[in-house]
Amino acid sequence: MGNKNITSPYSTFKWQMNYDNSETYERYIVPTWMTDLTSDLINAGGVCPKKRVLDVACGTGIVARKAAGIVGPYGRIAAVDLNEGMLRVAGKCAEHEGVNGIEWYHSDVTSMPFMAGEFDTVLCQQGLQFFPDKATALQEMKRVLTPQGTLALNVWGRPENSPHVGVICDVFTEYFGEDSTIIFRAACSLSNPRELRNLVEEAGFSNIQIRSGMKIARHPSLTEFLPAYFSIFPIAAQIAAMPEEERTRMFQSIETNLAGWRENDGFAIPTENYTLTAETGNSSSPGE
Ligand SMILES: C[S@@+](CC[C@H](N)C(=O)[O-])C[C@H]1O[C@@H](n2cnc3c(N)ncnc32)[C@H](O)[C@@H]1O
């Protein structure tokens, strides 16, 4: 692209820049999809003053930061993620918001640096579907909970109930082939409530409740949002390497197919979500 004059409406996002994915995640994904889900998850987990709460796969820490204000000075908030960039942004956001006392841990969910029974509540927002070893992850969440502990997690629902998924997957398949949609397939991979329940049950949890709900994902500018959104996906390098005109055509094609969900210059897209709650009490360990 060099010094060429760029006239594309998508040029506000500079593909040639070395963009920090976690900053982009916090700036675009969190307010569009995660913030709205966070309060529901915290309520579902019964978080209240003095509780000891663990946020698993915390990302940039939206759940931990909100929960910290509820548990107060006599509670405890710890947060775990595998991605150091996410944790760095999480710490910066907490500092910026004046939220103190969150313990941040760089760790895989399948082997967390905690003793058995350290937490009253484990929260996991849009994380489980991405773990390669979901069974071990759930067993580990159960291990760190007290015998009366609560698990609350959420996962995206059926792709057909979240229109952007189908639109983006169709366009990506056309331009890059089906493999480019793998991240969306992973994101929606636990959208069968029966499978989700079985997974959690097999890890030894009891009293499992699953509730579906719709949220509206909003951003005021689709033109600004699309390039930023895609920049955090593995496909970003291929998008960056496209000729400017072709890239613009691809974005325009997505915009056209999302026309039904336009709101002024931005979008308002329904997105389905499942919230699951479960308890550690009165169940035997897996294999018993
Ligand atoms: C979609 S993000 C959700 C982040 C956050 N919970 C939120 O609400 O914004 C999924 C997160 O799972 C984390 N993750 C994926 N695999 C993990 C693992 N095995 N152990 C810990 N974290 C993991 C990723 O690094 C990423 O931050």
The ligand as an SDF file (V2000), in Angstrom:
LIG
                    3D

 27 29  0  0  0  0  0  0  0  0999 V2000
  -13.6070  -15.0200   23.7110 C   0  0  0  0  0  0  0  0  0  0  0  0
  -12.3660  -14.6980   24.8810 S   0  0  0  0  0  0  0  0  0  0  0  0
  -13.3580  -14.3560   26.3250 C   0  0  0  0  0  0  0  0  0  0  0  0
  -12.6190  -13.4350   27.2800 C   0  0  0  0  0  0  0  0  0  0  0  0
  -13.4080  -12.8850   28.4510 C   0  0  0  0  0  0  0  0  0  0  0  0
  -13.9630  -13.9350   29.2730 N   0  0  0  0  0  0  0  0  0  0  0  0
  -14.4510  -11.8770   28.0510 C   0  0  0  0  0  0  0  0  0  0  0  0
  -15.5990  -11.9750   28.5390 O   0  0  0  0  0  0  0  0  0  0  0  0
  -14.1530  -10.9610   27.2870 O   0  0  0  0  0  0  0  0  0  0  0  0
  -11.7230  -16.3070   25.2540 C   0  0  0  0  0  0  0  0  0  0  0  0
  -10.5050  -16.2710   26.1770 C   0  0  0  0  0  0  0  0  0  0  0  0
  -10.1520  -17.6320   26.5040 O   0  0  0  0  0  0  0  0  0  0  0  0
   -8.7530  -17.6470   26.7190 C   0  0  0  0  0  0  0  0  0  0  0  0
   -8.3070  -19.0490   26.6750 N   0  0  0  0  0  0  0  0  0  0  0  0
   -8.3780  -19.9020   25.6200 C   0  0  0  0  0  0  0  0  0  0  0  0
   -7.8820  -21.1080   25.9600 N   0  0  0  0  0  0  0  0  0  0  0  0
   -7.5090  -21.0290   27.2600 C   0  0  0  0  0  0  0  0  0  0  0  0
   -6.9370  -21.9610   28.1790 C   0  0  0  0  0  0  0  0  0  0  0  0
   -6.6700  -23.2230   27.8120 N   0  0  0  0  0  0  0  0  0  0  0  0
   -6.6790  -21.5560   29.4550 N   0  0  0  0  0  0  0  0  0  0  0  0
   -6.9590  -20.2740   29.8240 C   0  0  0  0  0  0  0  0  0  0  0  0
   -7.5020  -19.3520   28.9890 N   0  0  0  0  0  0  0  0  0  0  0  0
   -7.7750  -19.7190   27.7170 C   0  0  0  0  0  0  0  0  0  0  0  0
   -8.2170  -16.7910   25.5880 C   0  0  0  0  0  0  0  0  0  0  0  0
   -6.9040  -16.3670   25.8070 O   0  0  0  0  0  0  0  0  0  0  0  0
   -9.2440  -15.6520   25.5820 C   0  0  0  0  0  0  0  0  0  0  0  0
   -8.8130  -14.5780   26.3910 O   0  0  0  0  0  0  0  0  0  0  0  0
  1  2  1  0
  2  3  1  0
  2 10  1  0
  3  4  1  0
  4  5  1  0
  5  6  1  0
  5  7  1  0
  7  8  2  0
  7  9  1  0
 10 11  1  0
 11 12  1  0
 11 26  1  0
 12 13  1  0
 13 14  1  0
 13 24  1  0
 14 15  1  0
 14 23  1  0
 15 16  2  0
 16 17  1  0
 17 18  1  0
 17 23  2  0
 18 19  1  0
 18 20  2  0
 20 21  1  0
 21 22  2  0
 22 23  1  0
 24 25  1  0
 24 26  1  0
 26 27  1  0
M  CHG  2   2   1   9  -1
M  END
$$$$
